[in-house]
Amino acid sequence: MSQFWSPAVRELTPYVPGEQPTEQVIKLNTNENPYPPAPGVGEVLRHYSTNHLRLYPDPTSAALCNALASTYGVTAGQVFVGNGSDEVLAFAFQAFFCHGAPLDVPSITYSFYPVYAKLYGVELRQHPLNARWEVDLEALADAGESSGVIFANPNAPTGHAHSLAALEALLTRVTERVVLVDEAYVDFGAESVVSLTERYPNLLVTGTFSKSRSLAGLRLGYAIGSPELIEGLKRVKDSFNSYPVDRLAEQVGLAALEDTDHFNACRDYVITTRERTRTRLEALGFEVLPSQANFLLVQHKIYAGDQLFVGLRERGIIVRHFNKAGLSNFLRITIGTDDEMDSLIEALEVLCG
Ligand SMILES: *Cc1c(COP(=O)(O)O)cnc(C)c1O
């Protein structure tokens, strides 16, 4: 606390990202991809002329927006890019969710949403998950006077994804405010709602290069929606930072998008390893929630989540444990390579033996 802080800053509750350890560990705590980015990314970095860095980047990131538009079958006017999808989400809060009514969110979802809500003075109306640990779309649709709806699909940290049909049913009912669907994990087996942006001008979909494209260290995210929503995001961006995507990041992003074979291969590996890990965890006495993401949310029938977290940490394996009501007995385990998951299972065999 400092006298120099603005009153609003004193009231903030900043997001706490998962640990980025400096020592050699098996890192299964922040849902990074265990495989390297597309080989073309290395080509870009090796051949990039530093002289390009004298100049500011294209403030509209037109090349990257065009490439994303053709990847997702939309027009470039339906695409916005930013410095990680976290930044895009922050812009979206400011652009769409400050109407003086509460914002409808699941009570268990990406924990950055409450942080942005506080930053922008948006009141949250939290809706518990249903009995199957799924986002309760009925409750979100029925909530009444609202500033909008936001959730992740697949949801974090549960991994459950609703179908396209279920999400369209929500969109037929919430038409007056923005519905933001955060698709950070959609590539690991869920259906994207991007195709619905054509029909629902209030649907905003966010995505990231951090997870399925192995570029968490680069910071590239995007949003897809109707041109009027994209225009709203651009208004906020151009009132904050004209150049959120630097020159090098744009070139790297283009290279990553081009290589669909690499993308598909890494995604398939992660999905196969996820299902293999599920079976082995169940055999060890874990309840494993269904997941269409690159992580599993698990709890043991006997051993407490916080104890297992510490035991794994002592064995050089970092997973995520949330000190939050309803979640404190769970561990969220990112899917790594097969070797990393073998080490995890070996450690858990000892801890749960
Ligand atoms: C990882 C994650 C993000 C943030 O992605 P960045 O593009 O790295 O900022 C957004 N939403 C959810 C649900 C995530 O898990």
PDBQT file of the ligand as one rigid body, heavy atoms in Angstrom, charges set to zero:
ROOT
HETATM    1  C1  LIG A 401      -4.482 -19.079 -21.349  1.00  0.00    +0.000 C 
HETATM    2  C2  LIG A 401      -5.819 -18.441 -21.398  1.00  0.00    +0.000 A 
HETATM    3  C3  LIG A 401      -6.009 -17.173 -21.934  1.00  0.00    +0.000 A 
HETATM    4  C4  LIG A 401      -4.862 -16.243 -22.194  1.00  0.00    +0.000 C 
HETATM    5  O1  LIG A 401      -4.149 -16.480 -23.283  1.00  0.00    +0.000 OA
HETATM    6  P1  LIG A 401      -3.009 -15.487 -23.740  1.00  0.00    +0.000 P 
HETATM    7  O2  LIG A 401      -3.290 -15.343 -25.195  1.00  0.00    +0.000 OA
HETATM    8  O3  LIG A 401      -1.733 -16.201 -23.446  1.00  0.00    +0.000 OA
HETATM    9  O4  LIG A 401      -3.133 -14.182 -23.012  1.00  0.00    +0.000 OA
HETATM   10  C5  LIG A 401      -7.289 -16.687 -22.087  1.00  0.00    +0.000 A 
HETATM   11  N1  LIG A 401      -8.355 -17.398 -21.680  1.00  0.00    +0.000 NA
HETATM   12  C6  LIG A 401      -8.214 -18.606 -21.111  1.00  0.00    +0.000 A 
HETATM   13  C7  LIG A 401      -9.427 -19.340 -20.679  1.00  0.00    +0.000 C 
HETATM   14  C8  LIG A 401      -6.944 -19.148 -20.934  1.00  0.00    +0.000 A 
HETATM   15  O5  LIG A 401      -6.795 -20.303 -20.306  1.00  0.00    +0.000 OA
ENDROOT
TORSDOF 0
